[in-house]
């Protein structure tokens, strides 16, 4: 049976503070825009799994506050910095990265994202389960250390690197992401992308995409996935993609 830590009392109510060793260190002062508010933390805290060491399944009690670790992950995502460039008021970056990796493998980060998306949709007067989505892709340059086996050359966009294939709801929020080499055609990536989309979102009925996914993919999507693929044609001088937000349409890039 677990017992509370004998360390100094902390204002944080995370499990690492209450039963682990996190209270052995000083509390961190929240000072960045990416830090969770108290209301956000209460929502996230309820979704955190019980650590194995608290369930009597071994491992050492955690020495770093769960809230601080999540704030560190949010800082990396919000500011786009490398893990090694975390500010000094966060725990060591290797510990933060390991924490984020564990939560990613257990699906916690994806669950938090999905819960947030559902709340935003409800706030906008929509059902949490989308019925329509938009598919588009973007080729981006890859860093020098990205292996050639996972990168390629997009002749149309004249970009060497990787391509991210995105499926968004009508509010512009991400439903599914697939990353491929930049030389992978949209119609080829659409097969696993749409199959994954159907598996994750059973309520979808309509998917908008551009002409790059036309052809036999329309019939395959209808027959295999019970999805209607609607091809949106662009004019020659248009760029980006169109997506519905609220009562109007906006252009994404």
Phi and psi restraints in degrees (value plus and minus 20) as a CYANA .aco file:
   2 UNK   PHI     -97.7   -57.7
   2 UNK   PSI     126.6   166.6
   3 UNK   PHI    -142.2  -102.2
   3 UNK   PSI     135.5   175.5
   4 UNK   PHI     -88.7   -48.7
   4 UNK   PSI     133.2   173.2
   5 UNK   PHI     -88.6   -48.6
   5 UNK   PSI     127.5   167.5
   6 UNK   PHI    -108.4   -68.4
   6 UNK   PSI     -14.9    25.1
   7 UNK   PHI     -90.8   -50.8
   7 UNK   PSI     153.4   193.4
   8 UNK   PHI     -81.8   -41.8
   8 UNK   PSI     131.7   171.7
   9 UNK   PHI     -90.4   -50.4
   9 UNK   PSI     115.3   155.3
  10 UNK   PHI    -141.0  -101.0
  10 UNK   PSI     134.6   174.6
  11 UNK   PHI     -95.3   -55.3
  11 UNK   PSI     -37.9     2.1
  12 UNK   PHI     -96.0   -56.0
  12 UNK   PSI     121.7   161.7
  13 UNK   PHI    -129.2   -89.2
  13 UNK   PSI      -1.0    39.0
  14 UNK   PHI     -90.5   -50.5
  14 UNK   PSI     140.1   180.1
  15 UNK   PHI     -85.2   -45.2
  15 UNK   PSI     -52.6   -12.6
  16 UNK   PHI     -86.9   -46.9
  16 UNK   PSI     -49.3    -9.3
  17 UNK   PHI    -100.8   -60.8
  17 UNK   PSI     -58.8   -18.8
  18 UNK   PHI     -96.1   -56.1
  18 UNK   PSI     -58.4   -18.4
  19 UNK   PHI    -145.7  -105.7
  19 UNK   PSI     -32.6     7.4
  20 UNK   PHI    -118.3   -78.3
  20 UNK   PSI    -168.3  -128.3
  21 UNK   PHI    -131.9   -91.9
  21 UNK   PSI      -8.0    32.0
  22 UNK   PHI     -84.9   -44.9
  22 UNK   PSI     -49.4    -9.4
  23 UNK   PHI     -94.1   -54.1
  23 UNK   PSI     -24.3    15.7
  24 UNK   PHI     -89.4   -49.4
  24 UNK   PSI     -40.5    -0.5
  25 UNK   PHI    -127.2   -87.2
  25 UNK   PSI     149.0   189.0
  26 UNK   PHI     -91.5   -51.5
  26 UNK   PSI     130.0   170.0
  27 UNK   PHI     -89.9   -49.9
  27 UNK   PSI     123.9   163.9
  28 UNK   PHI    -106.5   -66.5
  28 UNK   PSI     120.2   160.2
  29 UNK   PHI    -105.9   -65.9
  29 UNK   PSI     102.4   142.4
  30 UNK   PHI     -94.5   -54.5
  30 UNK   PSI     105.1   145.1
  31 UNK   PHI    -163.1  -123.1
  31 UNK   PSI     -20.5    19.5
  32 UNK   PHI    -126.3   -86.3
  32 UNK   PSI     132.7   172.7
  33 UNK   PHI     -83.6   -43.6
  33 UNK   PSI     -43.0    -3.0
  34 UNK   PHI    -104.0   -64.0
  34 UNK   PSI     -28.8    11.2
  35 UNK   PHI     -85.2   -45.2
  35 UNK   PSI     122.3   162.3
  36 UNK   PHI     -89.0   -49.0
  36 UNK   PSI     122.2   162.2
  37 UNK   PHI     -97.1   -57.1
  37 UNK   PSI     149.9   189.9
  38 UNK   PHI     -82.5   -42.5
  38 UNK   PSI     -59.4   -19.4
  39 UNK   PHI     -86.1   -46.1
  39 UNK   PSI     -61.0   -21.0
  40 UNK   PHI     -84.1   -44.1
  40 UNK   PSI     -61.5   -21.5
  41 UNK   PHI     -83.4   -43.4
  41 UNK   PSI     -59.3   -19.3
  42 UNK   PHI     -83.9   -43.9
  42 UNK   PSI     -56.1   -16.1
  43 UNK   PHI     -88.5   -48.5
  43 UNK   PSI     -64.7   -24.7
  44 UNK   PHI     -88.9   -48.9
  44 UNK   PSI     -61.2   -21.2
  45 UNK   PHI     -78.0   -38.0
  45 UNK   PSI     -59.5   -19.5
  46 UNK   PHI     -86.4   -46.4
  46 UNK   PSI     -41.6    -1.6
  47 UNK   PHI    -113.3   -73.3
  47 UNK   PSI     -30.1     9.9
  48 UNK   PHI     -90.3   -50.3
  48 UNK   PSI     116.0   156.0
  49 UNK   PHI     -93.0   -53.0
  49 UNK   PSI     137.1   177.1
  50 UNK   PHI     -96.2   -56.2
  50 UNK   PSI     105.1   145.1
  51 UNK   PHI     -80.9   -40.9
  51 UNK   PSI     133.6   173.6
  52 UNK   PHI     -82.6   -42.6
  52 UNK   PSI     -54.8   -14.8
  53 UNK   PHI     -88.1   -48.1
  53 UNK   PSI     -43.0    -3.0
  54 UNK   PHI    -106.1   -66.1
  54 UNK   PSI     -33.4     6.6
  55 UNK   PHI    -120.0   -80.0
  55 UNK   PSI     -12.0    28.0
  56 UNK   PHI      55.2    95.2
  56 UNK   PSI       4.7    44.7
  57 UNK   PHI    -129.3   -89.3
  57 UNK   PSI       8.2    48.2
  58 UNK   PHI      67.4   107.4
  58 UNK   PSI    -189.5  -149.5
  59 UNK   PHI      51.7    91.7
  59 UNK   PSI     134.5   174.5
  60 UNK   PHI    -100.0   -60.0
  60 UNK   PSI     119.3   159.3
  61 UNK   PHI     -74.7   -34.7
  61 UNK   PSI     118.1   158.1
  62 UNK   PHI     -88.4   -48.4
  62 UNK   PSI     119.3   159.3
  63 UNK   PHI    -120.6   -80.6
  63 UNK   PSI     -15.6    24.4
  64 UNK   PHI    -147.7  -107.7
  64 UNK   PSI     118.1   158.1
  65 UNK   PHI     -78.7   -38.7
  65 UNK   PSI     112.6   152.6
  66 UNK   PHI     -83.5   -43.5
  66 UNK   PSI     -58.0   -18.0
  67 UNK   PHI     -86.2   -46.2
  67 UNK   PSI     -61.4   -21.4
  68 UNK   PHI     -85.5   -45.5
  68 UNK   PSI     -59.2   -19.2
  69 UNK   PHI     -84.0   -44.0
  69 UNK   PSI     -62.5   -22.5
  70 UNK   PHI     -87.9   -47.9
  70 UNK   PSI     -56.2   -16.2
  71 UNK   PHI     -82.9   -42.9
  71 UNK   PSI     -55.8   -15.8
  72 UNK   PHI     -86.8   -46.8
  72 UNK   PSI     -61.6   -21.6
  73 UNK   PHI     -82.8   -42.8
  73 UNK   PSI     -63.7   -23.7
  74 UNK   PHI     -82.5   -42.5
  74 UNK   PSI     -55.8   -15.8
  75 UNK   PHI     -83.1   -43.1
  75 UNK   PSI     -63.6   -23.6
  76 UNK   PHI     -82.9   -42.9
  76 UNK   PSI     -65.4   -25.4
  77 UNK   PHI     -87.0   -47.0
  77 UNK   PSI     -62.9   -22.9
  78 UNK   PHI     -89.9   -49.9
  78 UNK   PSI     -56.9   -16.9
  79 UNK   PHI    -122.2   -82.2
  79 UNK   PSI     -29.1    10.9
  80 UNK   PHI      46.7    86.7
  80 UNK   PSI       9.4    49.4
  81 UNK   PHI    -111.0   -71.0
  81 UNK   PSI     144.0   184.0
  82 UNK   PHI     -94.8   -54.8
  82 UNK   PSI     134.4   174.4
  83 UNK   PHI     -75.9   -35.9
  83 UNK   PSI     -58.8   -18.8
  84 UNK   PHI     -87.5   -47.5
  84 UNK   PSI     -34.2     5.8
  85 UNK   PHI    -119.9   -79.9
  85 UNK   PSI      -0.5    39.5
  86 UNK   PHI     -81.6   -41.6
  86 UNK   PSI     119.2   159.2
  87 UNK   PHI     -78.3   -38.3
  87 UNK   PSI     136.2   176.2
  88 UNK   PHI     -89.6   -49.6
  88 UNK   PSI     -35.8     4.2
  89 UNK   PHI    -101.6   -61.6
  89 UNK   PSI     -22.2    17.8
  90 UNK   PHI    -115.4   -75.4
  90 UNK   PSI     144.1   184.1
  91 UNK   PHI     -82.7   -42.7
  91 UNK   PSI     147.5   187.5
  92 UNK   PHI     -72.6   -32.6
  92 UNK   PSI     117.9   157.9
  93 UNK   PHI     -81.9   -41.9
  93 UNK   PSI     -50.7   -10.7
  94 UNK   PHI     -86.2   -46.2
  94 UNK   PSI     -56.3   -16.3
  95 UNK   PHI     -89.9   -49.9
  95 UNK   PSI     -58.5   -18.5
  96 UNK   PHI     -85.9   -45.9
  96 UNK   PSI     -63.7   -23.7
  97 UNK   PHI     -82.6   -42.6
  97 UNK   PSI     -62.0   -22.0
  98 UNK   PHI     -84.3   -44.3
  98 UNK   PSI     -59.2   -19.2
  99 UNK   PHI     -82.0   -42.0
  99 UNK   PSI     -66.6   -26.6
 100 UNK   PHI     -84.4   -44.4
 100 UNK   PSI     -59.1   -19.1
 101 UNK   PHI     -84.3   -44.3
 101 UNK   PSI     -62.0   -22.0
 102 UNK   PHI     -82.7   -42.7
 102 UNK   PSI     -63.9   -23.9
 103 UNK   PHI     -88.3   -48.3
 103 UNK   PSI     -51.8   -11.8
 104 UNK   PHI     -88.4   -48.4
 104 UNK   PSI     -63.3   -23.3
 105 UNK   PHI     -85.6   -45.6
 105 UNK   PSI     -52.7   -12.7
 106 UNK   PHI    -103.1   -63.1
 106 UNK   PSI     -25.7    14.3
 107 UNK   PHI      64.6   104.6
 107 UNK   PSI     -12.4    27.6
 108 UNK   PHI     -86.1   -46.1
 108 UNK   PSI     -63.9   -23.9
 109 UNK   PHI     -83.2   -43.2
 109 UNK   PSI     -60.2   -20.2
 110 UNK   PHI     -85.9   -45.9
 110 UNK   PSI     -57.2   -17.2
 111 UNK   PHI     -85.4   -45.4
 111 UNK   PSI     -61.9   -21.9
 112 UNK   PHI     -83.5   -43.5
 112 UNK   PSI     -60.9   -20.9
 113 UNK   PHI     -81.1   -41.1
 113 UNK   PSI     -65.1   -25.1
 114 UNK   PHI     -86.3   -46.3
 114 UNK   PSI     -59.1   -19.1
 115 UNK   PHI     -83.8   -43.8
 115 UNK   PSI     -61.4   -21.4
 116 UNK   PHI     -84.4   -44.4
 116 UNK   PSI     -62.7   -22.7
 117 UNK   PHI     -80.8   -40.8
 117 UNK   PSI     -61.8   -21.8
 118 UNK   PHI     -82.1   -42.1
 118 UNK   PSI     -60.8   -20.8
 119 UNK   PHI     -85.9   -45.9
 119 UNK   PSI     -60.0   -20.0
 120 UNK   PHI     -84.9   -44.9
 120 UNK   PSI     -62.0   -22.0
 121 UNK   PHI     -83.2   -43.2
 121 UNK   PSI     -62.9   -22.9
 122 UNK   PHI     -84.3   -44.3
 122 UNK   PSI     -58.2   -18.2
 123 UNK   PHI     -84.0   -44.0
 123 UNK   PSI     -50.5   -10.5
 124 UNK   PHI    -106.3   -66.3
 124 UNK   PSI     -13.1    26.9
 125 UNK   PHI      59.8    99.8
 125 UNK   PSI       1.3    41.3
 126 UNK   PHI    -131.8   -91.8
 126 UNK   PSI     142.2   182.2
 127 UNK   PHI     -90.2   -50.2
 127 UNK   PSI     125.4   165.4
 128 UNK   PHI     -80.1   -40.1
 128 UNK   PSI     -45.8    -5.8
 129 UNK   PHI    -118.0   -78.0
 129 UNK   PSI      91.8   131.8
 130 UNK   PHI     -91.2   -51.2
 130 UNK   PSI     129.7   169.7
 131 UNK   PHI    -130.7   -90.7
 131 UNK   PSI     -30.9     9.1
 132 UNK   PHI    -158.9  -118.9
 132 UNK   PSI     131.9   171.9
 133 UNK   PHI    -168.3  -128.3
 133 UNK   PSI     144.9   184.9
 134 UNK   PHI    -143.1  -103.1
 134 UNK   PSI     115.1   155.1
 135 UNK   PHI    -134.1   -94.1
 135 UNK   PSI     113.3   153.3
 136 UNK   PHI    -175.6  -135.6
 136 UNK   PSI     150.8   190.8
 137 UNK   PHI    -157.4  -117.4
 137 UNK   PSI     140.2   180.2
 138 UNK   PHI    -166.1  -126.1
 138 UNK   PSI     108.4   148.4
 139 UNK   PHI    -111.7   -71.7
 139 UNK   PSI     114.1   154.1
 140 UNK   PHI    -150.1  -110.1
 140 UNK   PSI     128.6   168.6
 141 UNK   PHI     -88.0   -48.0
 141 UNK   PSI     119.5   159.5
 142 UNK   PHI    -116.7   -76.7
 142 UNK   PSI     133.0   173.0
 143 UNK   PHI     -86.4   -46.4
 143 UNK   PSI     142.6   182.6
 144 UNK   PHI     -84.3   -44.3
 144 UNK   PSI     -45.7    -5.7
 145 UNK   PHI    -109.4   -69.4
 145 UNK   PSI     -16.7    23.3
 146 UNK   PHI     -94.7   -54.7
 146 UNK   PSI     106.4   146.4
 147 UNK   PHI     -85.2   -45.2
 147 UNK   PSI     129.1   169.1
 148 UNK   PHI     -82.9   -42.9
 148 UNK   PSI     -46.1    -6.1
 149 UNK   PHI     -86.7   -46.7
 149 UNK   PSI     -39.3     0.7
 150 UNK   PHI    -137.6   -97.6
 150 UNK   PSI      -5.3    34.7
 151 UNK   PHI    -153.2  -113.2
 151 UNK   PSI     144.9   184.9
 152 UNK   PHI    -183.6  -143.6
 152 UNK   PSI    -193.7  -153.7
 153 UNK   PHI    -133.2   -93.2
 153 UNK   PSI     102.4   142.4
 154 UNK   PHI    -111.8   -71.8
 154 UNK   PSI      83.4   123.4
 155 UNK   PHI     -86.6   -46.6
 155 UNK   PSI     -52.2   -12.2
 156 UNK   PHI     -90.0   -50.0
 156 UNK   PSI     -62.7   -22.7
 157 UNK   PHI    -112.3   -72.3
 157 UNK   PSI     -28.7    11.3
 158 UNK   PHI      35.6    75.6
 158 UNK   PSI      30.3    70.3
 159 UNK   PHI    -151.3  -111.3
 159 UNK   PSI     113.7   153.7
 160 UNK   PHI    -125.3   -85.3
 160 UNK   PSI     106.6   146.6
 161 UNK   PHI     134.5   174.5
 161 UNK   PSI    -144.9  -104.9
 162 UNK   PHI    -143.8  -103.8
 162 UNK   PSI     145.1   185.1
 163 UNK   PHI    -147.3  -107.3
 163 UNK   PSI     111.9   151.9
 164 UNK   PHI    -125.2   -85.2
 164 UNK   PSI     104.6   144.6
 165 UNK   PHI    -121.5   -81.5
 165 UNK   PSI      99.2   139.2
 166 UNK   PHI    -134.4   -94.4
 166 UNK   PSI     121.3   161.3
 167 UNK   PHI    -139.5   -99.5
 167 UNK   PSI     103.3   143.3
 168 UNK   PHI    -143.1  -103.1
 168 UNK   PSI     136.2   176.2
 169 UNK   PHI    -102.5   -62.5
 169 UNK   PSI    -196.7  -156.7
 170 UNK   PHI     -94.8   -54.8
 170 UNK   PSI     -23.1    16.9
 171 UNK   PHI    -119.6   -79.6
 171 UNK   PSI     -19.5    20.5
 172 UNK   PHI      66.1   106.1
 172 UNK   PSI      -8.0    32.0
 173 UNK   PHI    -113.9   -73.9
 173 UNK   PSI     122.5   162.5
 174 UNK   PHI     -91.6   -51.6
 174 UNK   PSI     113.4   153.4
 175 UNK   PHI    -123.3   -83.3
 175 UNK   PSI     -66.8   -26.8
 176 UNK   PHI    -165.8  -125.8
 176 UNK   PSI     124.9   164.9
 177 UNK   PHI    -151.3  -111.3
 177 UNK   PSI     115.9   155.9
 178 UNK   PHI    -150.8  -110.8
 178 UNK   PSI     107.4   147.4
 179 UNK   PHI    -128.2   -88.2
 179 UNK   PSI     108.3   148.3
 180 UNK   PHI    -153.1  -113.1
 180 UNK   PSI     156.2   196.2
 181 UNK   PHI     -86.1   -46.1
 181 UNK   PSI     131.6   171.6
 182 UNK   PHI     -85.7   -45.7
 182 UNK   PSI     -39.8     0.2
 183 UNK   PHI    -106.6   -66.6
 183 UNK   PSI     -19.7    20.3
 184 UNK   PHI     -96.1   -56.1
 184 UNK   PSI     106.6   146.6
 185 UNK   PHI     -90.6   -50.6
 185 UNK   PSI     129.1   169.1
 186 UNK   PHI     -78.8   -38.8
 186 UNK   PSI     -60.1   -20.1
 187 UNK   PHI     -86.9   -46.9
 187 UNK   PSI     -50.7   -10.7
 188 UNK   PHI     -93.7   -53.7
 188 UNK   PSI     -60.5   -20.5
 189 UNK   PHI     -92.7   -52.7
 189 UNK   PSI     -42.9    -2.9
 190 UNK   PHI     -85.3   -45.3
 190 UNK   PSI     -49.9    -9.9
 191 UNK   PHI     -82.7   -42.7
 191 UNK   PSI     -78.2   -38.2
 192 UNK   PHI     -87.9   -47.9
 192 UNK   PSI     -51.6   -11.6
 193 UNK   PHI     -83.6   -43.6
 193 UNK   PSI     -68.8   -28.8
 194 UNK   PHI     -91.1   -51.1
 194 UNK   PSI     -53.9   -13.9
 195 UNK   PHI     -84.4   -44.4
 195 UNK   PSI     -60.7   -20.7
 196 UNK   PHI     -86.9   -46.9
 196 UNK   PSI     -59.7   -19.7
 197 UNK   PHI     -80.8   -40.8
 197 UNK   PSI     -65.4   -25.4
 198 UNK   PHI     -82.4   -42.4
 198 UNK   PSI     -58.2   -18.2
 199 UNK   PHI     -86.1   -46.1
 199 UNK   PSI     -55.7   -15.7
 200 UNK   PHI    -105.7   -65.7
 200 UNK   PSI     -48.2    -8.2
 201 UNK   PHI    -155.5  -115.5
 201 UNK   PSI      74.3   114.3
 202 UNK   PHI     -93.1   -53.1
 202 UNK   PSI     -38.8     1.2
 203 UNK   PHI     -99.6   -59.6
 203 UNK   PSI     -33.0     7.0
 204 UNK   PHI     -86.7   -46.7
 204 UNK   PSI     120.2   160.2
 205 UNK   PHI    -146.8  -106.8
 205 UNK   PSI     -48.8    -8.8
 206 UNK   PHI    -151.8  -111.8
 206 UNK   PSI     115.4   155.4
 207 UNK   PHI    -150.5  -110.5
 207 UNK   PSI     104.4   144.4
 208 UNK   PHI    -112.6   -72.6
 208 UNK   PSI     119.2   159.2
 209 UNK   PHI    -170.7  -130.7
 209 UNK   PSI     154.8   194.8
 210 UNK   PHI    -116.0   -76.0
 210 UNK   PSI    -197.5  -157.5
 211 UNK   PHI     -84.9   -44.9
 211 UNK   PSI     -36.0     4.0
 212 UNK   PHI     -84.8   -44.8
 212 UNK   PSI     -39.6     0.4
 213 UNK   PHI    -125.4   -85.4
 213 UNK   PSI      -5.0    35.0
 214 UNK   PHI     -94.1   -54.1
 214 UNK   PSI     155.8   195.8
 215 UNK   PHI      80.1   120.1
 215 UNK   PSI    -163.6  -123.6
 216 UNK   PHI     -86.4   -46.4
 216 UNK   PSI     -37.0     3.0
 217 UNK   PHI     -82.1   -42.1
 217 UNK   PSI     -51.9   -11.9
 218 UNK   PHI     -82.4   -42.4
 218 UNK   PSI     -68.5   -28.5
 219 UNK   PHI     -86.5   -46.5
 219 UNK   PSI     -59.7   -19.7
 220 UNK   PHI     -82.5   -42.5
 220 UNK   PSI     -63.1   -23.1
 221 UNK   PHI     -83.9   -43.9
 221 UNK   PSI     -58.9   -18.9
 222 UNK   PHI     -89.4   -49.4
 222 UNK   PSI     -62.4   -22.4
 223 UNK   PHI     -95.9   -55.9
 223 UNK   PSI     -66.6   -26.6
 224 UNK   PHI    -106.0   -66.0
 224 UNK   PSI     -54.8   -14.8
 225 UNK   PHI    -133.4   -93.4
 225 UNK   PSI     -25.9    14.1
 226 UNK   PHI      36.1    76.1
 226 UNK   PSI      22.1    62.1
 227 UNK   PHI    -140.0  -100.0
 227 UNK   PSI     118.9   158.9
 228 UNK   PHI    -111.6   -71.6
 228 UNK   PSI      98.6   138.6
 229 UNK   PHI    -116.9   -76.9
 229 UNK   PSI      93.2   133.2
 230 UNK   PHI    -124.2   -84.2
 230 UNK   PSI      97.8   137.8
 231 UNK   PHI    -104.2   -64.2
 231 UNK   PSI     100.8   140.8
 232 UNK   PHI    -117.9   -77.9
 232 UNK   PSI      98.6   138.6
 233 UNK   PHI    -108.2   -68.2
 233 UNK   PSI     117.6   157.6
 234 UNK   PHI    -124.3   -84.3
 234 UNK   PSI     131.7   171.7
 235 UNK   PHI     -97.8   -57.8
 235 UNK   PSI     144.6   184.6
 236 UNK   PHI     -83.6   -43.6
 236 UNK   PSI     -47.4    -7.4
 237 UNK   PHI    -121.3   -81.3
 237 UNK   PSI      -8.0    32.0
 238 UNK   PHI    -111.0   -71.0
 238 UNK   PSI     131.9   171.9
 239 UNK   PHI    -152.6  -112.6
 239 UNK   PSI     137.2   177.2
 240 UNK   PHI      54.8    94.8
 240 UNK   PSI    -176.7  -136.7
 241 UNK   PHI    -158.6  -118.6
 241 UNK   PSI     140.9   180.9
 242 UNK   PHI    -124.5   -84.5
 242 UNK   PSI     124.1   164.1
 243 UNK   PHI    -169.9  -129.9
 243 UNK   PSI     124.3   164.3
 244 UNK   PHI    -105.0   -65.0
 244 UNK   PSI     111.1   151.1
 245 UNK   PHI    -156.6  -116.6
 245 UNK   PSI     100.7   140.7
 246 UNK   PHI      45.4    85.4
 246 UNK   PSI    -141.1  -101.1
 247 UNK   PHI    -122.0   -82.0
 247 UNK   PSI     -14.9    25.1
 248 UNK   PHI    -159.7  -119.7
 248 UNK   PSI    -194.3  -154.3
 249 UNK   PHI    -136.0   -96.0
 249 UNK   PSI     122.5   162.5
 250 UNK   PHI    -149.8  -109.8
 250 UNK   PSI     136.2   176.2
 251 UNK   PHI    -118.0   -78.0
 251 UNK   PSI     105.6   145.6
 252 UNK   PHI    -116.5   -76.5
 252 UNK   PSI     144.1   184.1
